[in-house]
């Protein structure tokens, strides 16, 4: 904070560099003014320095809440221009906000991680941002996931009929305070399979006991 206030580029960039080097998940980090103008970054991107990013969701969220904030998915301005999510926090001197520090994470890393999670062998996990945009979709289109409008409340379940006639159980929960949703999908047949097997065994056992 002192380096930002004193406008010491070398000290600030050293701090930002260490953030990236010691956290392999962070691909880029920068500092913005209270007005959303980028002033320091690592790695250095000259085209971004001086850029006004007050229209970004991360800035709007930080300004509104005054608390650490996880953004919606968006395309990064700095090169390489890839889909990312930003995690930001206010820099304070006492009660005064003197700037914001923003760390960027590649969506491709989230996709890889989420792809390894399965509620069942035939199931899948999807992550939606506040707008309902899935990390697995083309984020440049900013289109909500087809199921988004059907998700009611902070958590719940519903059954939907697929185009192939297969019924799918959808379970969802909102992760607070970030406001993102986790959706687990699995065929109803797979969900009911253990109960169906148990009932079949009970039925055969009862017949054998006659």
C-alpha positions as CSV (number, residue, x, y, z in Angstrom):
1,X,0.0,0.0,0.0
2,X,2.8,2.4,0.9
3,X,4.5,1.7,-2.5
4,X,1.2,2.5,-4.3
5,X,0.7,5.7,-2.3
6,X,4.3,6.9,-2.9
7,X,4.0,5.9,-6.6
8,X,7.0,3.6,-6.5
9,X,6.8,1.5,-9.7
10,X,9.8,-0.7,-8.9
11,X,8.5,-1.6,-5.5
12,X,5.0,-2.3,-6.7
13,X,6.0,-4.4,-9.7
14,X,8.3,-6.4,-7.4
15,X,5.3,-7.2,-5.2
16,X,3.1,-8.0,-8.2
17,X,5.8,-10.2,-9.7
18,X,6.1,-12.2,-6.4
19,X,2.3,-12.7,-6.4
20,X,2.5,-14.3,-9.8
21,X,5.6,-16.4,-9.1
22,X,4.4,-17.8,-5.8
23,X,0.9,-18.6,-7.0
24,X,0.9,-20.7,-10.2
25,X,-2.8,-20.2,-10.7
26,X,-2.5,-16.4,-11.1
27,X,-1.5,-15.5,-14.7
28,X,-1.5,-11.7,-14.4
29,X,-2.0,-9.1,-11.7
30,X,-2.3,-5.3,-11.7
31,X,-3.1,-2.3,-9.6
32,X,-5.8,0.2,-10.5
33,X,-6.7,3.6,-9.1
34,X,-9.9,4.2,-7.1
35,X,-11.4,5.3,-10.5
36,X,-10.5,2.0,-12.2
37,X,-7.5,3.2,-14.2
38,X,-4.6,0.6,-14.4
39,X,-1.3,2.0,-13.2
40,X,0.9,-1.0,-12.4
41,X,0.9,-4.6,-13.7
42,X,2.9,-7.8,-14.1
43,X,3.7,-9.0,-16.6
44,X,4.1,-5.6,-18.1
45,X,1.6,-4.7,-20.9
46,X,2.1,-1.1,-22.1
47,X,-1.2,-1.0,-23.9
48,X,-3.0,-1.7,-20.6
49,X,-1.2,1.0,-18.5
50,X,-3.4,4.0,-18.2
51,X,-6.5,2.1,-19.5
52,X,-9.8,3.0,-17.9
53,X,-11.4,-0.3,-16.8
54,X,-14.2,1.2,-14.7
55,X,-16.7,-0.5,-16.9
56,X,-15.5,-4.0,-15.9
57,X,-17.5,-6.1,-13.5
58,X,-14.6,-6.5,-11.1
59,X,-14.4,-2.7,-10.6
60,X,-18.2,-2.3,-10.3
61,X,-18.3,-5.1,-7.7
62,X,-15.4,-3.7,-5.7
63,X,-16.8,-0.2,-5.8
64,X,-20.2,-1.4,-4.7
65,X,-19.2,-3.8,-1.9
66,X,-15.9,-2.4,-0.7
67,X,-14.9,-6.1,-0.1
68,X,-12.9,-8.7,-2.0
69,X,-14.8,-9.6,-5.2
70,X,-14.8,-12.4,-7.8
71,X,-15.8,-11.1,-11.2
72,X,-17.9,-12.7,-13.9
73,X,-16.1,-14.3,-16.8
74,X,-14.7,-11.9,-19.5
75,X,-12.1,-11.6,-22.2
76,X,-8.9,-10.0,-21.0
77,X,-7.7,-6.8,-22.7
78,X,-4.0,-7.5,-22.2
79,X,-2.3,-10.0,-24.4
80,X,-2.8,-12.9,-24.7
81,X,-6.5,-12.1,-24.8
82,X,-8.1,-15.1,-23.2
83,X,-11.2,-15.7,-21.1
84,X,-10.5,-15.0,-17.5
85,X,-12.0,-14.4,-14.1
86,X,-10.6,-11.6,-11.9
87,X,-10.3,-11.6,-8.1
88,X,-9.9,-8.2,-6.6
89,X,-9.4,-6.5,-3.3
90,X,-9.3,-2.9,-2.1
91,X,-6.1,-1.3,-1.0
92,X,-6.8,0.9,2.0
93,X,-5.0,3.5,4.1
94,X,-7.2,3.6,7.1
95,X,-10.7,3.8,5.9
96,X,-9.7,5.4,2.5
97,X,-9.5,3.2,-0.6
98,X,-6.3,4.2,-2.4
99,X,-6.6,1.6,-5.2
100,X,-7.4,-2.0,-6.0
101,X,-5.2,-5.0,-6.6
102,X,-6.6,-7.5,-9.2
103,X,-5.4,-11.0,-9.9
104,X,-6.5,-12.8,-13.1
105,X,-7.1,-16.5,-13.5
106,X,-7.5,-18.3,-16.8
107,X,-10.9,-19.9,-17.4
108,X,-9.1,-22.8,-19.2
109,X,-7.6,-23.8,-15.8
110,X,-11.1,-23.8,-14.2
111,X,-12.4,-25.9,-17.1
112,X,-9.7,-28.4,-16.6
113,X,-10.4,-28.6,-12.9
114,X,-14.2,-28.8,-13.2
115,X,-13.9,-31.4,-15.9
116,X,-12.3,-33.8,-13.4
117,X,-15.2,-33.5,-11.1
118,X,-18.1,-35.9,-11.6
119,X,-21.1,-36.5,-9.3
120,X,-21.4,-39.9,-10.9
121,X,-19.8,-41.9,-13.7
122,X,-22.3,-40.5,-16.2
123,X,-22.6,-37.1,-14.6
124,X,-20.9,-33.7,-15.0
125,X,-20.3,-30.4,-13.2
126,X,-20.9,-27.0,-14.6
127,X,-19.9,-23.6,-13.2
128,X,-22.0,-20.5,-14.0
129,X,-21.1,-16.9,-13.2
130,X,-23.8,-14.4,-11.9
131,X,-25.1,-13.8,-15.4
132,X,-25.5,-17.6,-15.9
133,X,-22.6,-17.8,-18.4
134,X,-21.0,-21.3,-18.2
135,X,-17.2,-21.5,-18.2
136,X,-17.6,-24.4,-20.7
137,X,-19.3,-22.2,-23.3
138,X,-18.0,-19.4,-25.6
139,X,-17.8,-16.6,-23.1
140,X,-17.5,-14.0,-25.8
141,X,-21.2,-14.6,-26.6
142,X,-22.1,-13.9,-22.9
143,X,-25.2,-16.1,-23.3
144,X,-26.7,-17.6,-20.2
145,X,-26.7,-21.4,-19.9
146,X,-30.0,-22.9,-21.1
147,X,-30.8,-24.1,-17.6
148,X,-30.1,-20.8,-15.9
149,X,-33.7,-19.5,-16.0
150,X,-35.0,-22.7,-14.5
151,X,-32.7,-22.5,-11.4
152,X,-34.8,-21.1,-8.5
153,X,-33.4,-19.9,-5.2
154,X,-29.9,-20.5,-3.8
155,X,-30.1,-24.2,-4.1
156,X,-32.4,-26.9,-5.3
157,X,-33.0,-29.8,-7.8
158,X,-35.2,-30.4,-10.8
159,X,-35.7,-33.0,-13.5
160,X,-35.5,-32.0,-17.2
161,X,-36.2,-34.1,-20.3
162,X,-33.4,-34.1,-22.9
163,X,-33.8,-34.1,-26.7
164,X,-32.8,-37.7,-26.7
165,X,-35.7,-38.5,-24.3
166,X,-33.3,-39.1,-21.4
167,X,-34.4,-37.6,-18.1
168,X,-31.7,-35.7,-16.2
169,X,-31.5,-34.7,-12.5
170,X,-30.1,-31.2,-12.1
171,X,-28.9,-30.1,-8.7
172,X,-27.6,-26.6,-8.1
173,X,-26.2,-24.5,-5.3
174,X,-25.1,-20.8,-5.1
175,X,-21.6,-20.3,-3.7
176,X,-21.7,-17.2,-1.5
177,X,-20.5,-14.5,-1.3
178,X,-19.2,-14.8,-4.9
179,X,-22.6,-15.6,-6.3
180,X,-21.5,-18.2,-8.8
181,X,-23.6,-21.4,-9.2
182,X,-22.4,-25.0,-9.3
183,X,-24.6,-27.3,-11.3
184,X,-24.4,-31.1,-11.1
185,X,-26.1,-33.1,-13.8
186,X,-26.7,-36.9,-13.9
187,X,-29.1,-39.2,-15.6
188,X,-32.2,-40.0,-13.5
189,X,-31.6,-43.7,-14.4
190,X,-28.2,-43.6,-12.9
191,X,-29.4,-41.8,-9.7
192,X,-32.2,-44.4,-9.2
193,X,-30.0,-47.4,-10.2
194,X,-28.9,-48.3,-6.6
195,X,-32.5,-48.1,-5.3
196,X,-33.8,-50.1,-8.3
197,X,-31.2,-52.8,-7.7
198,X,-32.0,-53.0,-4.0
199,X,-35.7,-53.3,-4.6
200,X,-35.1,-56.0,-7.2
201,X,-33.1,-58.0,-4.7
202,X,-35.8,-57.6,-2.0
203,X,-38.4,-58.7,-4.5
204,X,-36.4,-61.9,-5.4
205,X,-35.7,-62.5,-1.7
206,X,-39.4,-62.3,-0.8
207,X,-40.3,-64.7,-3.6
208,X,-37.6,-67.2,-2.5
209,X,-39.0,-67.1,1.0
210,X,-42.4,-68.2,0.0
